[in-house]
């Protein structure tokens, strides 16, 4: 009967782990997926490796996009585009 007292503690640890670790990761993955799907031609983006450019062409067949840079056009997978950095790039800047 002593082992029954540990179950509520174990369940509480699992709930805390789920709420603070798994749910935020799921939300982030869903937001990144929506961002990649909502890309359109002409959007200014930054890749996760730091390349700046404009979306030139989107290909839904292989989930890729062509980014136009000053050096030319490069083909990337949509998952290589950084949602956070691209949103910062496109956010209206506040001037003091």
N, CA and C of each residue as an Amber inpcrd file, in Angstrom:
protein
   288
   0.8050000  -1.2020000   0.0000000   0.0000000   0.0000000   0.0000000
   0.8480000   1.2670000   0.0000000   2.1210000   1.1300000   0.3600000
   2.9760000   2.3140000   0.3910000   3.2250000   2.8660000  -1.0100000
   3.2260000   2.0290000  -2.0030000   3.4850000   2.4500000  -3.3740000
   2.3770000   3.3110000  -3.9620000   1.1740000   3.2450000  -3.4270000
   0.0610000   4.0280000  -3.9500000   0.2360000   5.5170000  -3.6790000
   0.9860000   5.8770000  -2.6700000   1.1970000   7.2870000  -2.3470000
   2.0890000   7.9920000  -3.3490000   2.8470000   7.2420000  -4.1430000
   3.7480000   7.8290000  -5.1220000   3.0530000   8.1490000  -6.4490000
   1.9250000   7.5350000  -6.7260000   1.2510000   7.7390000  -8.0060000
   0.8210000   9.1780000  -8.2540000   0.1920000   9.8480000  -7.2910000
  -0.1780000  11.2530000  -7.5700000   1.0470000  12.1330000  -7.8780000
   2.1330000  11.8870000  -7.1930000   3.3720000  12.6410000  -7.4420000
   3.8930000  12.3790000  -8.8540000   3.8850000  11.1290000  -9.2830000
   4.3520000  10.7780000 -10.6290000   3.4390000  11.3890000 -11.7000000
   2.1480000  11.3760000 -11.4640000   1.2050000  11.9610000 -12.4180000
   1.4090000  13.4680000 -12.4870000   1.6260000  14.0990000 -11.3510000
   1.8660000  15.5470000 -11.3260000   3.1350000  15.9030000 -12.1020000
   4.1890000  15.1140000 -11.9640000   5.4280000  15.3580000 -12.7090000
   5.1710000  15.2300000 -14.2080000   4.4160000  14.2300000 -14.6250000
   4.1060000  14.0510000 -16.0390000   3.3010000  15.2310000 -16.5780000
   2.3140000  15.6950000 -15.8150000   1.4740000  16.8210000 -16.2470000
   2.3300000  18.0810000 -16.3980000   3.1940000  18.3510000 -15.4400000
   4.0690000  19.5290000 -15.5170000   4.9970000  19.4130000 -16.7220000
   5.5830000  18.2560000 -16.9360000   6.4540000  18.0310000 -18.0880000
   5.6980000  18.2640000 -19.3860000   4.4780000  17.7380000 -19.4680000
   3.6770000  17.8870000 -20.6820000   3.3320000  19.3520000 -20.9480000
   2.9130000  20.0680000 -19.9070000   2.4820000  21.4530000 -20.0740000
   3.6480000  22.3700000 -20.4250000   4.8010000  22.1650000 -19.8040000
   5.9130000  23.0770000 -20.0180000   6.8950000  22.6640000 -21.1120000
   6.8450000  21.4290000 -21.5630000   7.7960000  20.9740000 -22.5710000
   7.1250000  20.5890000 -23.8930000   6.1130000  19.7950000 -23.8460000
   5.5400000  19.2320000 -25.0700000   4.5680000  20.1980000 -25.7490000
   3.6640000  20.8230000 -24.9960000   2.6960000  21.7350000 -25.6060000
   3.3460000  22.9210000 -26.3050000   4.3240000  23.6120000 -25.7020000
   4.9540000  24.7180000 -26.4320000   5.6560000  24.2690000 -27.7120000
   6.2500000  23.0920000 -27.6960000   6.9140000  22.5820000 -28.8910000
   5.8960000  22.2940000 -29.9930000   4.7530000  21.7530000 -29.6260000
   3.6930000  21.4980000 -30.6150000   3.1890000  22.8010000 -31.2190000
   2.9750000  23.8230000 -30.3670000   2.4980000  25.1260000 -30.8570000
   3.5080000  25.7460000 -31.8130000   4.7850000  25.6510000 -31.4570000
   5.8300000  26.2220000 -32.3010000   5.8870000  25.5030000 -33.6540000
   5.8030000  24.1810000 -33.6440000   5.8330000  23.4150000 -34.8930000
   4.6380000  23.7640000 -35.7730000   3.4730000  23.9470000 -35.1650000
   2.2830000  24.3050000 -35.9300000   2.4300000  25.7050000 -36.5240000
   2.9870000  26.6430000 -35.7500000   3.1820000  28.0050000 -36.2450000
   4.1880000  28.0250000 -37.3990000   5.2710000  27.2430000 -37.2920000
   6.2530000  27.1780000 -38.3760000   5.6560000  26.5580000 -39.6330000
   4.8200000  25.5540000 -39.4650000   4.1700000  24.9250000 -40.6210000
   3.2350000  25.9170000 -41.3100000   2.4620000  26.6560000 -40.5130000
   1.5610000  27.6640000 -41.0880000   2.3480000  28.7670000 -41.7880000
   3.4850000  29.1600000 -41.2050000   4.3230000  30.1780000 -41.8250000
   4.8400000  29.7020000 -43.1770000   5.3440000  28.4710000 -43.2340000
   5.8760000  27.9320000 -44.4870000   4.7870000  27.8200000 -45.5480000
   3.5680000  27.4650000 -45.1320000   2.4700000  27.3370000 -46.0830000
   1.9620000  28.6950000 -46.5580000   2.1340000  29.7260000 -45.7300000
   1.5950000  31.0390000 -46.0820000   2.5800000  31.9040000 -46.8690000
   3.7590000  31.3780000 -47.1630000   4.7090000  32.1510000 -47.9590000
   4.1250000  32.4360000 -49.3340000   4.4190000  33.6050000 -49.8400000
   3.9530000  33.9520000 -51.1810000   5.0710000  34.6770000 -51.9170000
   4.9130000  34.7750000 -53.1850000   5.9320000  35.4080000 -54.0200000
   6.1070000  36.8700000 -53.6100000   7.3520000  37.2800000 -53.4750000
   7.6600000  38.6600000 -53.1060000   7.9260000  38.8650000 -51.6270000
   7.6780000  37.8660000 -50.7960000   7.9580000  37.9870000 -49.3600000
   9.4530000  38.0770000 -49.1240000   9.8480000  38.9790000 -48.2440000
  11.2520000  39.0670000 -47.8460000  11.4700000  38.0780000 -46.7130000
  12.4990000  37.2400000 -46.8520000  12.7500000  36.1790000 -45.8810000
  14.2340000  36.1140000 -45.5270000  14.5080000  35.4260000 -44.4340000
  15.8680000  35.1070000 -44.0180000  15.8990000  33.6110000 -43.7460000
  16.8860000  32.9190000 -44.2960000  17.0090000  31.4930000 -44.0380000
  17.6420000  31.2760000 -42.6740000  17.5740000  30.0520000 -42.1880000
  18.1590000  29.7290000 -40.8880000  19.6720000  29.8730000 -40.8990000
  20.2710000  29.8420000 -42.0820000  21.7200000  30.0330000 -42.1870000
  22.0950000  31.5020000 -42.3280000  21.0890000  32.3920000 -42.4400000
  21.3540000  33.8240000 -42.4620000  21.3010000  34.4840000 -43.8230000
  20.8710000  33.7880000 -44.8560000  20.7820000  34.3480000 -46.1970000
  19.5200000  35.1980000 -46.3280000  19.6690000  36.4320000 -46.7690000
  18.5420000  37.3430000 -46.9590000  18.1260000  37.3120000 -48.4250000
  16.8310000  37.3690000 -48.6650000  16.3660000  37.4010000 -50.0420000
  14.8690000  37.5610000 -50.1300000  14.3650000  37.4660000 -51.3510000
  12.9460000  37.5910000 -51.6450000  12.4850000  36.2980000 -52.2890000
  11.2910000  35.8510000 -51.9130000  10.7420000  34.6340000 -52.5150000
  10.4340000  34.9300000 -53.9710000  11.0330000  34.1580000 -54.8650000
  10.8530000  34.3430000 -56.3030000   9.8330000  33.3600000 -56.8620000
   9.8990000  32.1150000 -56.3680000   9.0280000  31.0680000 -56.9000000
   8.7640000  30.0520000 -55.8050000   7.5610000  29.5030000 -55.7530000
   7.1910000  28.4670000 -54.7890000   6.7980000  27.2010000 -55.5350000
   7.2520000  26.0650000 -55.0340000   6.9360000  24.7890000 -55.6540000
   6.2700000  23.9140000 -54.5940000   4.9810000  23.6360000 -54.7640000
   4.2460000  22.8250000 -53.7970000   4.5310000  21.3370000 -53.9590000
   5.0210000  20.9390000 -55.1160000   5.2690000  19.5180000 -55.3710000
   6.3610000  18.9690000 -54.4570000   7.4940000  19.6750000 -54.3590000
   8.5800000  19.2040000 -53.4930000   8.8010000  20.1200000 -52.2860000
   7.8270000  20.9980000 -52.0110000   7.8450000  21.8710000 -50.8380000
   9.1060000  22.7310000 -50.7800000   9.4610000  23.3110000 -51.9080000
  10.6610000  24.1440000 -51.9700000  10.2970000  25.5350000 -52.4650000
  11.2660000  26.4220000 -52.4050000  11.0720000  27.7620000 -52.9330000
  12.3980000  28.2670000 -53.4920000  12.2950000  29.1590000 -54.4420000
  13.4700000  29.7950000 -55.0240000  13.5410000  31.1930000 -54.4310000
  14.7080000  31.5100000 -53.8460000  14.9110000  32.8040000 -53.2220000
  15.8530000  33.6170000 -54.0920000  15.4330000  34.8380000 -54.3990000
  16.2440000  35.7340000 -55.2100000  17.0840000  36.6010000 -54.2670000
  18.3980000  36.5350000 -54.4500000  19.3180000  37.3450000 -53.6600000
  20.0970000  38.2470000 -54.6060000  20.9660000  39.0470000 -54.0480000
  21.7950000  39.9090000 -54.8900000  22.8030000  39.0810000 -55.6890000
  23.1030000  37.8690000 -55.2300000  24.0510000  37.0010000 -55.9050000
  23.3940000  36.1180000 -56.9650000  22.0740000  36.0610000 -56.9650000
  21.3780000  35.2140000 -57.9230000  20.1880000  34.5400000 -57.2760000
  19.7360000  33.4680000 -57.8840000  18.5830000  32.7340000 -57.3760000
  19.0470000  31.4050000 -56.8180000  18.5480000  31.0680000 -55.6310000
  18.9100000  29.8270000 -54.9650000  17.6490000  29.0780000 -54.5650000
  17.6940000  27.7470000 -54.6830000  16.5470000  26.9170000 -54.3250000
  16.7480000  26.3790000 -52.9090000  15.7390000  26.5430000 -52.0670000
  15.7730000  26.0860000 -50.6820000  14.5080000  25.3150000 -50.3710000
  14.6010000  24.4530000 -49.3800000  13.4270000  23.8230000 -48.8200000
  12.7170000  24.8600000 -47.9570000  11.4060000  24.8370000 -47.9120000
  10.6790000  25.8370000 -47.1270000  11.0160000  25.7590000 -45.6420000
  11.3920000  24.5870000 -45.1710000  11.7280000  24.4530000 -43.7550000
  13.0460000  25.1490000 -43.4190000  13.8170000  25.5540000 -44.4140000
  15.0810000  26.2520000 -44.1800000  14.8800000  27.7380000 -43.9240000
  13.6540000  28.2200000 -44.0490000  13.3770000  29.6350000 -43.8330000
  13.0360000  29.8590000 -42.3640000  13.6950000  30.8170000 -41.7550000
  13.5030000  31.1130000 -40.3430000  12.2750000  31.9830000 -40.1530000
  11.3080000  31.4590000 -39.4170000  10.0790000  32.2000000 -39.1540000
  10.3700000  33.4190000 -38.2750000  11.1540000  33.2440000 -37.2420000
  11.4230000  34.3320000 -36.3050000  12.1830000  35.4780000 -36.9680000
  13.2480000  35.1530000 -37.6770000  14.0580000  36.1930000 -38.3050000
  13.2900000  36.8780000 -39.4360000  12.5110000  36.1370000 -40.1900000
  11.7310000  36.7260000 -41.2750000  10.6590000  37.6660000 -40.7150000
  10.0430000  37.2850000 -39.5940000   9.0490000  38.1550000 -38.9780000
   9.6920000  39.4300000 -38.4460000  10.8980000  39.3190000 -37.8880000
  11.6140000  40.5120000 -37.4200000  11.9670000  41.4170000 -38.5950000
  12.3640000  40.8380000 -39.7080000  12.7170000  41.6020000 -40.8950000
  11.5260000  42.3820000 -41.4300000  10.3600000  41.7570000 -41.4210000
   9.1700000  42.3640000 -41.9960000   8.3640000  43.1960000 -40.9940000
   8.7410000  43.1660000 -39.7250000   8.0070000  43.9310000 -38.7110000
   8.2620000  45.4200000 -38.9060000   7.2410000  46.2360000 -38.6910000
   7.4580000  47.6820000 -38.7950000   8.4190000  48.1360000 -37.6910000
   9.4360000  48.8740000 -38.0820000  10.4270000  49.2980000 -37.0880000
   9.9190000  50.5200000 -36.3340000  10.2340000  50.5420000 -35.0500000
   9.8440000  51.6660000 -34.2110000  11.0020000  52.6380000 -34.1270000
  10.7610000  53.8600000 -34.5010000  11.8020000  54.8810000 -34.4400000
  11.5310000  55.7930000 -33.2630000  12.6020000  56.0900000 -32.5360000
  12.4680000  56.9670000 -31.3590000  12.7620000  58.3790000 -31.7080000
